[in-house]
Amino acid sequence: MHVSAIEVREGGSFRVRSEIEEGYRIIEMEPPMVLSVTKGINEPRYITLMNILEAEKKEIRTWSSKDLSFDEPWVGLAGSPSQMADLFTPESKRKAEMLGGGPSEMTKALADRLHRMGYC
């Protein structure tokens, strides 16, 4: 379902506008639900210089499991529903070569290499 609008209704239900081929449909739903939304559902908020300056002054609060009243079996490694099996850095198969010289020499060398590789 590609949702383009969501309206919260009284009583905790939602009115959802979903885009379909012929236009759109409106559905009323009760949670729990999973929705995918279209890119245009929200307008991005661009940060201003004033917002940046205000953010530098704000306190960052850190909460521990004790602050949130969680018992030990629900936190940390033991409380995690997923466990990491392995961690590795994949081998890079790309190779890079730096071209030297001025802009015209680099351009000619690049064009020559691309031609030899069959790209042009």
N, C-alpha and C positions, 0 to 999 in steps of 0.2 A: 504494500500500500504506500503510495507516494503522497504524503500529506503536505498540503500547502497552507493549511490554517488549523489551529487548535484553539478551542474555546472551552474554558473551565466552566461547568454548569453547577448550579446549586445541588448539594447532596453528593458531590464528589464525582459526578459523571463528566464525560467530555463530549463535545460536539466536534467532529473531525471532518475537514473538507479534504477529499482525496481526488487527485487528478486521474482521469481515465481517458481513453482514446476519444470518446464522444463528447467529452467536456469534463464534468466533475460530478461527484456524488457526496452527499453529506450523511454521516453516520454518527449515531450517539453510541458511546461505548462506556463500559465500566472497567476500572482497573482490576486486575493487572492486565497490561497490554504492552505490546512492542510495536513501535511505529518507526518508519523511515521517513524522513522529511526531505522535501525538495530544497535545492540551494537557495531559492528565493524566499523561504519562509521568514527570514529575519534580515534586517538591515544591519550591516556591521557597524560597530561603534568604533570610530577612530580616536586614538588617544591624542590628547593635546599636551602641550608643554606644561600647562598648569596641572594636569592629572599626574604627569611624571614627577613634578616637584612635590605634590601632595603625597604621592606614594612613598617617596623617600623618607618622609617624616612619620609614616604610620608604623605602629608596633606590629610585629609578627608574633602571634601567640602560638606556642607549641603545646600540644596536649599529649599526655601519655595515656596508657590504658587505664591507669589508676584514676586520672581525671574524668574519664568517660565511664567509669564503673564497670569495666569488662573483667570477667573472671579469667584466670590463667589459661584454661583450655581453649579459649576463643581468640587468643592473640599470639603473635609470634609465629615461629615455624610450625609449632604443633597445631596452631589454630588455622593455618592456611589451607584452603581447599585444594590448592595446587602446589606441586613441588617441582623444582627445576631438576631435570635429569642431567643436563650437561651444558657447558658454556664453552664455546670456541669461536675463534675468529676465522672465517672462511678465507682460503687462499685467494688472493687477487689474481685473475687471469689476464688483466689488462696490463699493457706496458705503455709507459709514457716516454716521449723523447722530446727534449727541448731543442728548438731550432735557434740557431745563433745568427748573428748578423743584423743588418738593418731591416726595416719593414719590407723593402722591395726584395731583398735576398730571402727573407723568411717566406714571403708570399710565393716566390718562384719555387723554393724547396718544397713547400706544402703542396702546391699545384702539381709538381713533378711526382711526389710520393702518391698523391691521390690518383693520378693518371696511371702510375705503375700498378696500383692496387685494383684498377678497373672501375673506379668510381666516376671518372669523367673521361 
